[in-house]
Amino acid sequence: MSHSGRAMDRRIKRTRQAIQEALVSLIAEKGFDSLTIQDIIERADINRSTYYYHYEDKQDLLQQSIREMLEQAVTEIESATNSVQAVGTSLKYNPMPRFICLFEHIHRNREFYRVMVGHVPGFIWKTVEMIKEHILKDITLLNSDPQKLQVPGPFLAHYSAGALMMVIKGWLDKDLPYSADFMAEQLTKIMRSGLYSVAGIQLSDE
């Protein structure tokens, strides 16, 4: 890519970031239904044509902002190293790295998540669906024998995703009083005695 092309990409990224940050701050102040596109362009300090170059309307802006943030979360979490080691005919798994990555991502983007969880109906359920998919994928990857499951995998994934989302919401509601490492450690302890045990998955002690 040429220097001018990279510069253009950076400008586009900065513009979209400014628009999305304006959206988040205005939702916190006025609520999504009350804010206007004029409010957004004034807060982001752009003109109307620039806004419409990137987004069709405020609903499109909201949905793209949510999708991009959740996609970023997935990318970061999937890049985290999982400790998976073979022990005889089974696998032992340490979920801590992914949990740490999840809570670090939320901490870095805490204002976005705080506003979306508190003010945007449906955001929690979108996030639960994302978490559920990844839990189910892990269960399937780590336990190829359905006979070891004490309850169906989709049931486990749905239950665990909802519980994790409430843990995240509580953390945000209390203004993130604990570190990402602490949150990940507590969650691993809960999962060790709950989800993974019921799923027939052995957790590593490290």
Secondary structure, 3 states (H helix, E strand, C coil): CCHHHHHHHHHHHHHHHHHHHHHHHHHHHHCCCCCCHHHHHHHHCCCHHHHHHHCCCHHHHHHHHHHHHHHHHHHHHHHCCCEEEEECCEEEEECHHHHHHHHHHHHHCHHHHHHHHHHCCCHHHHHHHHHHHHHHHHHHHHCCCHHHCCCCHHHHHHHHHHHHHHHHHHHHHCCCCCCHHHHHHHHHHHHHHCHHHHCCCEECCC
